[in-house]
Amino acid sequence: MIRKFVVRKKQRLLARIMEFLAGDSSFISFEGSLSDLPLARFPEASNHETKLLKRNTLWPEQDFLVLPLRPGAWERLRSPGGTFPSKRILHIQIEKNGVLEFGAYDNFSPECLFLGATLEHTLFPELVEAGILTVE
């Protein structure tokens, strides 16, 4: 049976997952209309796909960025007075230690949300208890 995760609080979900997965061998990718967002101004940003973090929209081609996911990244990425994640970000993926651990596609669509085994076994109960996620 396939579980469908419904995100009730996008910002809290992304903040908690970023905090949980941050580390030396973690990377996060963003895809969408990113040109006006502060993401591209980070010196470590790359527009190159990695082995696991790939573009998900072939046409029309969207902006695509990969950043190292370090502790404190959530605070660095949020823009003062802005909303993050922005509706202009279509897809977000996170890999850690060479494993895809998180994917929020089509703006966190319930049919398009992926939690890797690490998140499902360790963080999932906390997210459900806090009302951040529900399962259908």
C-alpha positions as CSV (number, residue, x, y, z in Angstrom):
1,M,0.0,0.0,0.0
2,I,1.3,3.4,-1.0
3,R,1.0,6.1,1.7
4,K,0.2,9.6,0.6
5,F,1.7,12.3,2.9
6,V,-0.2,15.5,3.2
7,V,1.8,18.5,4.3
8,R,-0.1,20.8,6.7
9,K,2.8,23.1,7.5
10,K,5.4,23.5,4.7
11,Q,7.8,25.8,6.4
12,R,8.0,23.7,9.6
13,L,8.4,20.5,7.6
14,L,11.2,21.9,5.4
15,A,12.9,23.5,8.4
16,R,12.8,20.4,10.5
17,I,14.0,18.1,7.7
18,M,16.8,20.5,6.7
19,E,17.9,20.7,10.3
20,F,17.8,16.9,10.7
21,L,19.7,16.1,7.5
22,A,22.2,18.9,7.5
23,G,25.9,17.9,7.5
24,D,29.1,17.5,5.6
25,S,27.8,15.1,3.0
26,S,24.3,16.6,2.5
27,F,23.0,18.6,-0.5
28,I,19.8,20.3,-1.3
29,S,18.4,21.2,-4.7
30,F,15.8,23.7,-5.8
31,E,14.0,23.9,-9.1
32,G,11.6,26.5,-10.4
33,S,11.7,30.3,-11.1
34,L,14.6,31.1,-8.8
35,S,16.2,34.2,-10.4
36,D,14.6,36.6,-8.0
37,L,15.3,34.5,-4.9
38,P,18.4,34.8,-2.8
39,L,19.4,31.2,-3.5
40,A,21.6,32.0,-6.5
41,R,23.7,34.5,-4.5
42,F,25.2,31.8,-2.3
43,P,28.8,31.4,-3.5
44,E,28.6,27.6,-3.1
45,A,25.5,27.3,-5.4
46,S,25.8,25.3,-8.5
47,N,23.4,24.8,-11.4
48,H,24.8,21.4,-12.2
49,E,22.8,18.2,-11.5
50,T,24.4,15.6,-9.3
51,K,24.2,11.8,-9.4
52,L,21.0,12.0,-7.3
53,L,19.7,15.5,-7.5
54,K,18.3,15.9,-11.0
55,R,16.0,18.3,-12.8
56,N,12.4,17.1,-12.7
57,T,10.8,19.5,-15.3
58,L,12.1,19.0,-18.8
59,W,9.9,21.6,-20.5
60,P,9.8,24.5,-20.0
61,E,13.2,24.3,-18.5
62,Q,13.3,25.8,-15.0
63,D,16.1,27.3,-12.9
64,F,18.0,24.6,-11.0
65,L,20.4,25.0,-8.0
66,V,22.3,22.7,-5.7
67,L,23.7,23.9,-2.4
68,P,25.6,22.1,0.4
69,L,23.1,21.6,3.3
70,R,25.0,22.8,6.3
71,P,23.7,23.3,9.9
72,G,22.0,26.7,10.1
73,A,21.0,26.6,6.4
74,W,17.3,27.3,7.1
75,E,18.1,30.7,8.6
76,R,20.4,31.5,5.7
77,L,17.9,30.7,3.1
78,R,14.9,32.5,4.5
79,S,14.7,36.0,3.3
80,P,13.6,38.7,5.8
81,G,9.9,39.4,5.3
82,G,9.6,36.7,2.6
83,T,8.0,33.3,2.4
84,F,10.2,30.3,2.2
85,P,9.7,28.0,0.5
86,S,8.3,30.3,-2.2
87,K,5.5,29.2,-4.6
88,R,8.1,29.8,-7.3
89,I,10.1,26.8,-6.0
90,L,8.5,23.7,-7.7
91,H,10.7,20.9,-6.5
92,I,13.0,20.5,-3.5
93,Q,15.3,17.4,-3.0
94,I,17.8,16.5,-0.3
95,E,20.5,13.9,-0.4
96,K,22.6,12.8,2.5
97,N,25.6,10.4,2.3
98,G,24.7,9.5,-1.3
99,V,21.0,8.6,-0.6
100,L,18.0,10.6,-1.7
101,E,16.2,11.3,1.6
102,F,13.6,13.9,0.8
103,G,11.7,15.0,-2.3
104,A,8.9,17.6,-2.4
105,Y,7.7,17.8,-6.0
106,D,5.0,19.9,-7.6
107,N,4.9,22.4,-4.7
108,F,4.6,19.7,-2.0
109,S,1.8,17.9,-3.8
110,P,0.6,14.9,-1.6
111,E,1.1,12.6,-4.6
112,C,4.6,13.8,-5.1
113,L,6.2,13.9,-1.6
114,F,9.0,11.4,-0.8
115,L,10.4,10.6,2.6
116,G,13.5,8.3,2.5
117,A,13.9,5.4,4.9
118,T,15.9,7.5,7.4
119,L,13.2,10.1,7.7
120,E,10.3,7.6,7.8
121,H,11.9,5.6,10.6
122,T,13.2,8.4,12.7
123,L,11.5,11.7,12.1
124,F,8.1,10.7,10.7
125,P,6.4,10.1,14.1
126,E,7.5,13.5,15.3
127,L,6.2,15.2,12.2
128,V,2.8,13.5,12.5
129,E,2.5,14.2,16.2
130,A,3.3,17.9,15.7
131,G,0.6,18.1,13.0
132,I,3.1,18.9,10.3
133,L,2.2,15.9,8.2
134,T,-0.8,13.6,8.0
135,V,-1.2,10.3,6.1
136,E,-4.0,9.4,3.8
